[in-house]
Amino acid sequence: MTSPTASPTPPALLAAYVSTDQGAEVARAVAVMMGANPTALHGGGLSGAARVSTGPAIASTVLTEMGNMPLDAACESVTEICKSGANVVVLGGKADLTIYRALRNAGATEYFAFPVTAEEIIAANTQAAPRNPAPPPAPVMPSGTCIGVMGCTGGVGASLLAQNLAFHAASIKGPSLQTALIDADLRFGTQAIDLDRKDTPGLQEALSAPDRVDPTFLAATMEQLNDRLALFSQQANVIQPVDQLEAAFAPLIQSMKSKFGALVVDLPRTTFVAHPAIARKLDALVLVVPAGYAGVNVASRLMALLKSEAPDLKVLPVLSEFRQDARLTVKDLTKAINHDIAAVLPDSGAIIHRAHRAAKPVIEAQPRSAYAKATRRLWAMTMADSTPPETKPKRRLFKKGTA
């Protein structure tokens, strides 16, 4: 006779793994209020709970204490316990936003810093949805537009243009978008300096873990330039290796696109050449070309790389008159790089000097200047569905051979 199959035993209500007397006292109070088994209290803390959570959930709720564990190890332990399907509540001694955010991102239902009451823990755990081993896919978040600005040589005004495009995107008289300006030059970026603002150490932290960037982190670490514009700009130590950080710009851009209506990236050509995957995260790239042969050479090489790495990317070359060089014209440049020139940045030394002294963008300091008008037209082109139309030859008043 075949014996009936035994039904799986449901997990206990609570298992507590603590490491201090304070944690044990809180855990006992939680167990009493939940009506849990008094034997649910164990030592070993968070790491001990993770060691025994290799199979089915040891309890519906696992109350743990972080103790002196490094944050990375604590996050790994939380993730391991969550795999079993249990809700994880972590107790700790520090009221720290970084710890809270990291543990929540790792899967914890809640993190409480001492002192905490049993009522607070039970209330948070009651509101938490039961864990599903196969959660539904996260909804697709709307993606903001990301514009890169890159100079072919130094001194062509690429950083200035990136700054002004960002201010225009955020302007209440313009698109009025929530905008982020990202200075991707970790060695010598000057966006914060030019605007007389503090640099933002959170940029390197964001590049260290781009998948963990959330609105709370951005609000705490970015420099708020106005109600709709925030800045990431930080100069690393000159001897600090930055290659790994630069490689994280692509995932950071991808992460931030769902949190802003527009991103403007001040992108050094050396960073792009070393990490061309960045181009695949852009919606358009403004390539600032000087009126000289060296700039044409660099522009041609960069466009060849762009064609291989991001063939669908909209590229908008602009002629910068900041440097005269060989004084090539729009027609000369169009022919040399085999691409239409989208706009001309006029030499505007006097108004730029005044704007720099006031630590303001030109588009705000001199909104009616030719430079400001060119910036607004260029922004409209980046938002358009197609690249600028080809330049048509001027019509002649008389045809050849007519009198």
N, C-alpha and C positions, 0 to 999 in steps of 0.2 A: 504494500500500500504506500502510495506516494504521500509524503508529509507536505502540508501546505507551506508555501513560501512565506517566510516571515516579512512583515512590513518593515521598511526602514525606520529606525528610531529617529524621531524628530530631534533636532539639536536643542540643547539647553537654552534657557532664556539669556543667561549671562555667564561669561567667563571673564575674570579680572586677573590681570598680570601686572603687579605693581613692584616698586623697588624702594619705596620709602614709607615710613609710618604715616605720613600725611596722605599718601596715595591709598594706603590700606584703609585708613579711616573713611575716606570718601567712598571707596569701593564697597565697604560694608554697608554704609548708609544706602547706596544705590541698590544693593542686593536686597536689603530689607524692604525698601519701597517697591521694588519690582516683584517681590515674592519669590526671588530666585533661591536656589539651593545654597545654604551657607558654605558648602565646600567649594563654591565657585571661585574663591579667592586663592591666588597663587603668587609666588615670587617670580623673579626673572624679568619683569618689565616687558617692554615692547619686543625686544629681541627674543625673549623666552616664548612669548605668544606666537611669534613668527615660526619658531622651530617646531612647534606642535601643530601648525596649521598647514600641513603638507597634503592633507586629504580633504574629506568633507568638513564643513564648518563645525568647529568645536562648540559654538554657541551662536545664537542669532545676533547677539551683540558681544563684541570683545572690547572690554575696557582696559586700556593699557597705559603705562607710564613711561615716558620717553627717557627720563633720567638724564645721564650725561652722554647719551649716544650722539655721535656726529649726525648732522641733519641728513646727509646723503644716505647713511646707513638706516636712519629712522624711516626715510621715505621708502627705501627698498623693503623694509619689514612690513610697513603698512600695505604696500602693493601685494606682497606675498599673502598676507592675511585676507585681503579683499578677494583674491582669486578663489578662496574657499566659499565665498558668498556671504560672509559675515559683514555686519556693520562694525566699523572700527572707530572708537572714540579714544583720543590720545590726551593724556594729562601731562603737563610740563611746568617747569618753574619760571619760564620767561614769557612775558606778554610781548611777543615779537611778530610783526606783520609778515616778515620773510618766512619764519617758521610756520605760521598759520597757513600762508598761501602754498608753501611747498608741500605740507602734509595733506592739505585739501586736494591739491593737484595729484598727489600720489593715490588718492582714493579715500582718505579718512572722512567719516561723516562729520566730525567736528574736532577741533582742538581747543582745550581749555587750559589756561594758565591758572595756577593756584593764586588766591583761594577760589574755590568753586563749590557750589552746593549740589547735593544729589538731585534736587528739583531741576536745576538748570541742565544737568546731564540727561535726565530722563525726558525733559521737554524737547531737547534737541534730537534725541534718538527717536522719540515718537513721531516727530515731523519728518524724519528721514525715510525715503522710500525704500522698500526692501530691495536688496541687490539681486540683479538678474545676471546669471553667468553670461548671457548673450544679449547685452543691451541693444536697443534699436540704434541705428546710425544717427549721429548728431545732425541736426538740421543744417543745411548749407547757409552760411552767413553771407549777406551781400558784401561784395568786394569793392573797395575804393579804387580809384584810379591812381596809378603810380607813374610819375614822370621822372626820368633820370636826366641830369644835365652834366655833360662831360666836355672839357676843353681839350683841343688837340695839342696845344702848347700852353706854357704858363703865360700869364698876363693878358689873357683874352677876355676875362670877365665872366668865366663860367660860374664861379661861386656867387658872384654878385647877381647873375641871372637866376640861379636857383633860389636865392633869397627872395628876389622880387616876385618870381612866379609863385612861391609859397604864400607871400603876403597877399598877392592878388587873389589866389584861390580862397583865402580865408576872409577876404574883404567883404564887408556888408554891402558895399556898392558893386561887388563882383559876384562870383559864384556863391560866396558865403558858406563854404564847406568847412567842416571840422578837418583841419589839415595838420600834417606832421612834416617838419623839415628835418631831414636826416643828413648830417655831415659824415660822409663815409671815409673821410681822410683821417685815419687814426693817428697818423704821424704829425701832420702839420695843418689840420683843419682849423679854420678861423671863424666859423659862423658865430660862435658864442662871443668871441673877442670883438668882431666887427659890430655886433649889436649890444656891446657893453653888458653882457650877461655872464653869469657863472657857468662853468662847464658842467656837464651832466655825467657824473660817475656811473649812473645807472645804465649808460650805453654799453659799457663793457660787461656788466652783469646780464643785460639783455642778450648780448651776443654769446654769452657763456651758456645760456639756456633759452634759446628763442621760442621753443614750444611752450614755455611756461609764462610767457608774457601775457598779462591780462590787463583790463582797464584800471584796476586798482594799482598795479605796479607802474603803469605808464603815468598815471596821475601823480604818483609819489616821486617819480624819478626824472620826468621830462621838465624842461624849463618852459613855463607858460608865457609866451610872448604877448598874447592877447586872449580874448575869450574863445577864439576859434583856432588858434595856432600854437602848436607846441614844438619844442626843439630838442633834438638829441645831438650833442656835439661835445666831444671829449678828446683831448690830446693825450696819447699814451706816452709813457717815458720813452725817450729816444732810443734806449737800449733794450726796451721790452719787445720780445717777439710778438708780432701781431698777425702773422699769416693765418693762424687758426681762427682768430677772431674775425678777420676779414672774410674767411670762407663762410661764416655764419650770417653774413648780410643777406644772402638769398633767402634762407628760412625766416629770418627776422622780418624782412619786407613782406613775405607771404603772411606771416602772423599778424602784422600790423595793418594789412590791407582791409581786414574785416572790422577794424576798430576806428578807421578814419575814412572820411569821404574822399580825401586826396592825400597822397604822399609825394613829396618832392625830395629826390635824393641827389645831393651834391657828390658826384661820383668821380674820383680821380681815375685817369686812364690806366695808371699802374695797377690799381686795385681791380679794375675790370679785366685787364689782360691776364692777371694772375688767377682771377676767379670769374670766368665769363658766364658761369651759370646765373650770375646776377641779372644778366640781360633778359633771361627768360621770365623773370618776375616783374619786368617793367611793361607798361602799356605803350609808352612812347619814350624815345631818347632824343634829346636836343643836343646836337653835336656842334660845339662852338669852334669855328674855323677862322684863323687870322688870314689877312690878305697877303700871304707869302707862300713861297714854295715849300718850306719846311712843314707848314701847317697842312698844305695839300697832300704832302707825302704821308703824314701821320693820319689824316682823315681817310685816305684811300686804304691804308692798312687796317685801320679800325673798322671800316665798313666791310672789308672782306671778312674779318673775324666775326662781325655781327651777322653777316649773311650765313655763315656756317653754323653759328651757335643759336641764333634766334632769327630764322629767315622771315618770320611773320611780324617781327617787331617794326613798328612805325618809327622811322628815323627822319628827323628834321634837322638838316644842316643849316646853320645860320652863319652869316658873315659878320665877324666882329671887326669894327673899325678902330678898336682901342689901340691896336698895333698896326702901323702902316705897312711895315715890311716892304714887299714889292708892289704894294697898292694894286693888287689884283681886283678886278671888278666882279660883280655877280655873274656876268657872262663868262668870264675867265674861269671862275670857280666851278660853275655848272658844268662846263666842258671838261675841266680837269678831273673832277671826281665822279662825273657821269651821273649826277643827281641834282635835281632842282634845289635851289637855295630857298628856304622857307621864309627867311626874314633877314633884315640887316640891323645890327645893333650899332647905332650911331655913336661916334666918339663924343662923349658927354662929360669931359673931364671936370668942368667947373661945377656942374650940379652934383656929380658923384662926390667930389671933394666936400661939398656942403652937407650932403647926406651922411657921409662917413663921419664927419665931425659931430653931427647930431646923433650918431649911432642909430640911424633910421634907414629903411629901404628907400630907394629913389622913388618908387611908385607911391609912397606916402609923402615923402618930403617935396617931390616935384611931380604931382600927378598929371600935369598937363604937358610935361616935357616929351620930346620925341622918343626918348628912351622908354618912358612909362607907356606910351602908346604902342611901341614895338613889343613890349612885354605882354600887354593885354592881347594884341593880335596873335602873338605866338601861343599864348595859352589857348585861345580859341582854336588854333590849328591842332594843338595836341588833343583837343576834345573832339575834333571833327572825325567823321567816319573814314575819311581817306586823306592821303597826303595832298599837299598843294598841287594845283594843276600845273602842267608844264607851261613855261614861259613862251608866249606866242610872239613871233616877230612883229615889229611895228608895221602898221599899214602905211604904204606910201601914198602921197597925194596923187602922183602920176605914175602910170605903168611905164616900164622900160619901152623905149621906142616911140613914146607918144610925146607930142609937143603941147 
